[in-house]
Amino acid sequence: MRQRSPRVGRRLRTPLSLLCLLAALPALLLVMTSGSPAAAHGAMMQPGSRTFLCWKDGLTPQGNIDPKNPACDAAVSQSGDNSLYNWFSVLRSDGGGRTEGFIPDGKLCSGGNPGYAGFDLPRTDWPLTHLTSGAPLDFSYNAWAAHPGWFHLYITKDGYDPSRPLGWDDLEDQPFLTVDHPRVTGQVGTLEGQYKWTATLPANKTGRHIIYSVWQRSDSQETFYGCSDVVFDGGNGEVTGVGDPAGDPGPTPAPPPSGVCTATQRTVNAWTGGYQAEVTVTNTGTAPIPSWMVHATLPDGQRVASIWNGTLAGTGTAITVSNTPWNGSLASGATTTYGFTATGGAPPTTPQLSCMVHHH
């Protein structure tokens, strides 16, 4: 077994000139006010990541998750419906752009996040995007919440076997593409909010491969990871394996019932090294909502010590709070609250929150 140090090409490569440029361009930081999307979330849409395409595969007109694709069904059986309701949250809040030596072999597609372990399953029936080697492609990465950063795309080596767990030795040593702080387009917090770029796909590739994406934020340690299953067979971005277990794409899933919510946070009390806060969730839409989820990014070094009137998920500074059985349903204009205590620092001046309607 050969000895080696972690590959520099798979850690952050931040040119000093870019650091100077970013210091002069604070507008790129896109810091959101409370009540609008701020905690970064996103995933590859073209070529689609496993979580995104499985969400498309499993979403029903009623808004619940019922995967048709057998790989997606197996992933949800292991990781639960929330892994697809939160298809844009395959992240590590402590990632810092790290890859090999940080994410273990066999856990690349989940980024080592246990909430998405089902998407690490070695299978040959994941949804596929059909591509042409060496051809240009219009890439897109969803910006459910926008933040500046770099996008690094790797591809598997020739001879990749999708029936085996994906390891770092299966990927080419260097990314075939790095995109430097692309501009976000469309409405952030929707499917239309996207980072877009056009680039040339790797040449001389045939058959099944994985395009592995790493979104490295430049304003925090938060890093996103994802696997996009592709086949180089002369295709132009067509997708199979979504909507039908036989591989027929079928009709595009209907969007869930409309609904809009916002979340605002106030400090109730503060002390040295901690604080108590209350978050108000408001149904700002015109129709009732059945339940809600609030995504939040705490300041570095902080964690939630206790919570009430909400259900906490996530670890570290990237958290999700869902309603309890008694405060999920909100009429138009109605509000509810949950509270929490946090340790590790002072309350944030501008809390980073985003709210989304959750359809069971």
N, C-alpha and C positions, 0 to 999 in steps of 0.2 A: 504494500500500500504506500503510495508516494506521499511524502510530506509536502504541504503547501500552505502558504499564508492566504488569508482572505483576498479575493481578487479586487484590486482597486477599481477595475472596470464595473464592478457590481456594487460599489459604494457611490456616495455622492461625488460628483465631479463638478465643483462650483468654481468657475474661473473667477479670479480676483476682480477682473474688470466688470463682471456681472454684479458682484457684490456692491461695487461702487455705483453702478448704474441703478440698482434697485434702491440704494439709499437715496438716490435723487428722484425716484419715481414712486412716491408713497401711494399714488392713486392706484397702482397695480395691486396693492394689498387687498383692496376690496373688502375692508372690514365692515361688516354689516351691523346695523343697530338691532337691538333686541326686538323680537316680533317679526323679523324677516330672516331668511336663511343665512347662517353664518358659519356654523360648524361644517367644515368641508365634507362633502360626500359626492361620490361619482363612480363610474365604471365604464369600460369600453362598450360602445354601442356598435361600432363598425371597425373591425370585425367584433361581433358581440361576445362579451364575456359569458362564462357559464351561468353566473347569477342573473345577468340581464336576459339571456335567451331562455333560461328556465322560468323566469318570471313571466315572459311573454307566453311560454308554453302552458304555464299553470294557471294564469289569471282567467277567471270566468266572468261572464257578464254581470254576475251578482257581486263580484269583488272579492270572492274567496279564492284560495289556492287549491287547485286540483290538477297536478301535473299529468300530462299524457305521455311524455317522453320517459322511458324507463330509467335512464340515468338521472334525470331531474327528480323523478319520483323517489329513487333511492337516496338522493341527496337530501330531500325534504324529510324523508323518513328518519334520517339520522340527525339533521340539524333543525328541523321544525319549520313551520310556515314563516316565522319571522325572518328566516334567512332569505326569503324571497320578497316579503314586504319591505325588507331593508336590503335589496339587491345592490344598492350603491354604497354599502358600508363595510366592505371587506378591507379593513384597515388595522393598523397598529399605531396607537397613539405615541408609542416610544420608538417608532421605526427609524427615524432619522435618515431615511433613504437606504438603510442597510439591507443587504440581501443574503448572499452566501455567508455562512458563519453565524447568521442571526435567524433566518428562517430555516428550519430543519428540512432535510431531504424528505420527500413524501408529503410535505405540507405547504408546497409553494402556492397552490391555487387558493388556499385559505389564508395565506400570509401568516400561518401559525396561529390564526384567530380561531379558538375552539368553537365559536358559534357558527363557523362555516366549514367545519371539518368534512361534511358530506360532499363538498365540491372537490375534495382531494381524491375521491374514489377513482382508481384506475379502471376505466371502462372504454369501450369502443363505440358507444352509442350516444355520446353527448351530442347536442345540436352542433351542426357543422356550417361554417361559412366557406363557400367555394370561391377560390381565387386563382389567379394566373401568376406564376412566378415571373419576376422581373417587370411586372406591369405596374402602372401608377394606380393608387387607391386613395379614395377620399376617406381618411380616417375620421372618426368622431368619438369623443369621450364625454359622457354625460357630466354636467355640472349641476347636480342637485343642490349643491352649495358651492360657491366659487371661492377659490383662493389661488394665489400665484404659485408657480412651481414648474418643475421639469417633468416631462413624460419620457420614460426610457422603455423601448420595446426590444425584447429579445426574441429569438426563434430557436426552436429545437434543432439539434444536429441531424444530419442525414442518418436514417436508420432508427429514428425515434419509434418506440413501441408504446402505443397508447394503453395497452393492457397491463403495463407495469407502472408503479408509482413514479411520479415525476420527480427527478432529482436535479441538482445543479449541474452534474456532469452531462445531463441530457441537453443542456442549453449551450449555444455558442458563447464563447467567453465574453464577447463584447456586444452591446446592443447594436442592432442594425439601424436604429434610428433613435435620436434624442431630440425632443422638441422643447425649445426654450421659451417658457412663459407665453404660451399662445393666448390670444384674446378670446374671451368667452362671448358667445353669440346666443341670441334667444333669451327667453325668460328663465332665469335661474329658479330652480325648484320645480321644474317641469321637465318632460321629455325633450322639449324644444331647447332647453338650456344646454349648450354643448361647447366644448373646445373642438375645433376642426382644423385639419391640415391635410395637404395632399403630399404623398411621398411614394417612392418606388419600393415595391416589395422585393425581398431578397431574390436573387437570381439562382437558377439551377436547382430549384427545389421541386420535388414531386411527392405526391401522396400526402399522408396525414402528418400534421405538425401542430404545435402549439405556439401561438404568439403570446408571450408573457409580458404583461405591462406592470410598470412601477411608476406611480405618480408620487413624486417627492415634493412636498410643500416647501416653499422657501421662507415661510413665516412661522413655522412650528416644526416639531419633530414628527407630526402625523404623516404617515405614508400608506398608500393604497396599493394593493396587489391584485392581480387577476389573470386568469387563463382564458384565452380565446382559442377554441378548437377550430382548425382550418384544414382544408384539403386543397392542394394545388393540382387542379384538374382542368384548367382552362376556364374556370368560372369568373364571373364578374360581380361577386359579392352576394350571390344568392344564398339563402339559408334553408337547410333541410333539418328535419328532426324537431321542429317546433309545431305543436298543435295536433300532431298525429303520431302514434307510436310506430307507424310504418315508415315515417320519414317524410310524409306529405306535409308541406308547410301549413296547409289549411287556411282558413280565414284568419285575418288579423284579430287578436283578442280585443273585445270591446273594452274601453276604459272603465274603471270603476265608477260608481255613482259620484256625481260632482259633490264637492265639499271643500271648504277652505277654513283653516284655523290659524290663529296666531298665538304666540307665547311671549309673555313679558315677565321679567323677574325684578323683584325688589328685595332689598336687604332688610331683614327684621331686626337682627342684632349682630354684633361683631365683637370679637375679642382677639387677643394676640394669638395668631396661628389658626384662626377659624372664624366661622360665621354661620348664621341661620338665614335662609332665604325662602321666599314664597314665590311660586310661579303661577301666573294666571293664564289659563287657556280659554280662548274666546272663539266661538263659532262665528266667523265673519261672513259666512256664505248665506245663501237664501234658503237652503234646505237643511233639515236636521242631519246631524252626523251620528253614526252609531258608536264610534270610539275614536281615540286620537293617540298619537305618539309625538313626543318632543325629543328631538336630537339636540345634544348640548356638548360643547367642548369647554371643559374647565381650564383655568390657567394651569400652566405647567407646574407639576409637583402637588397638585391638589387631588383630593378624592372625596367621594360622598361617604359620610360616616353613618348617616341614618336618613330615612325618608318615610313620609306618611302621605296617604291619599294618592299614591302612585306606585307603580311597579318598576323597579330599577333593573336594567340590563346593561351589559358592557363593563369594561374594566378600565382602570386608569382615568385619564382625562376625557376620553370619548365615551359618552354614556347615552342611553336611550331610556326615557321614562314613558311608560304606557299607563293608561287609565286603570283604575280598579273596577270591579264589577258595578260599583254604585255611582261612579261619576263619569262614565264614558259617553253616554247619550246626551247630546246637547242640541237644544232647539236653536233656530237661527237667532243670533244675538246673545245667546246664553253664555255664561262663564262658569268655570270651576277652578279650583286651586289645588295645588299640592305643595308640600313643604319639604325642606331637607336641611341637614347640617353638613358642612364641609370642613375638612381640616387641610392644613398645608399652606395657608396663606390668607391674604385679605380678600374680601369680595371683589369681583371684577368691576371695573368702571363701566364697561360695555359688555354685558353678558352675551355670549354667543349661543343663540337658540334658533331652532327652526321647528315648526309644527307641521304635521301632516295628518290627514284623515286616514284612519286605519279601518279597513273593511274586513270583517271576519268572514 
